Amino acid sequence: MQVRRIIRRPFTVILAAALGAITLVAAPAAQASSTTLCTGSISCLLAGRSDAGYGLLSFISYWNQTPGHNCTNYAAYRLSHGGRLVARPPGTGGAATWGVAARAAGVPVNDSPTVGAIAWWPASASSPSGHVAYVEQVMSDGSVLVSEDNLNGDFRWRHMTRGTGWPSGFIHYPRSNGSPSGVFTSVSAAVAGQIDFWGTSSDPDGGSLLSPSYLVTLGGPRGAAGIESFTFSTAYFTFHRIKAVATRGSTTMYLYALNTPLTAGSDVLLGSRPVTIRSTSRTTASFVDPTITAATTPRMRVTLAPTAGYGRVDITRGSTVLRSIVFEPGGVRTFTLNLPRQARGTHTIYARYRGSTRHLPSHARVSLAVR
């Protein structure tokens, strides 16, 4: 984001009235003196104001920000280098989100600048994408020196004093030990044999030359006996994955963020969540005599597949449950049962399998004509 110098001048409003003229003079608004000290990595370096090596490494993405001339990528670089290892809070995207995401993660955001803090401006009419800058020095008069890069602009240093245009807050990120951080957001298994999960994570010193890697275990934590596990990589801070798995039934999923090789820190468990992973089922049904009289008892055959399927099947007409049967694991696969007599007319009868911890629900629909 380009931050432009704002200049305002006192103004005078003259109100003419029938009884005379009254002159109203508004007091000048507090001004923010924003003085550019140098522009461009080389020019600033010659002036004794460094970019901390960003000019040579700006082609790399930090915190999954857009590489190159970009305020967020530069700020993320400064938070990841020079002895600083800062984990990216969830929700940190464009510059306008930085302060909001920091507060949500419990990171202090206040009006007290310190060296190494991030000056933050939210979205505004003059700057729809917001802006962030790195605090290099706090002067005795409370003014600050910041370094920054700008989208469609260049690297520079500025001297800022309080007033209009002063940052909305200063973000004081805590240091980390270099380990990944993030959140295991959710997991579901709406499709048979699959898990569908979301998460957010970043490795503060991982850069983007290697995509962050993750480990998933089902049925127990890492190292436990009898677990199913797989790894995957993704370059995105917020990630979504759909994976076919062999595990069935109620289990627990563990999600680990793996530390980038040859960097500080260690692997981190992002969280664990219960999930029920089920197979498909198939319910079939038919009437022994599809056409009967009102004085005849309907006889219905119901079959549940696969063989391992178990649980309750309700025979219904509309919202009325006519009969219920229970299939046992590995037991009888087909039941023939009598239903209550039905009134004259054509009836739609359902055999509804409720499902189990290992199988999804299914149903069959058949017609019965009663004369």
Buried (B, 14 or more C-beta within 10 A) or exposed (E): BBBEEEEEEEEEEEEEEEEEEEEEEEEEEEBBEBEEBBBBBEBBBEEEBBBBEBBEBBEBBBBBBEBBBBBBBBBBBBBBBEEBBBBBBBBBBBBBBBBBBBBEBEBBBEEEBEEBBBBBBBBEEEBEBBBBBBBBEBEEEEBBBBBBBBBEBBBBBBBBBBBEBBBBBBBBBEEBEBBBBBBBBEBBBEBBBBBBBBBBBBBBBBBBEBEBBBBBBBBBEEEEEEBBBEEEEBEEBBBEBEEEBEBBBEBBBBBBBBBBEEBBBEBBBBBBBEBBBBBBBBBBBBBEEEEBEEEEEBBBBBBBBEEEBBBEBBBBBEEEEBBEBEBEEEEEEEBEBEBEEBEEEEBEBBBBBBBBEBBBBBBBEBEBBBE
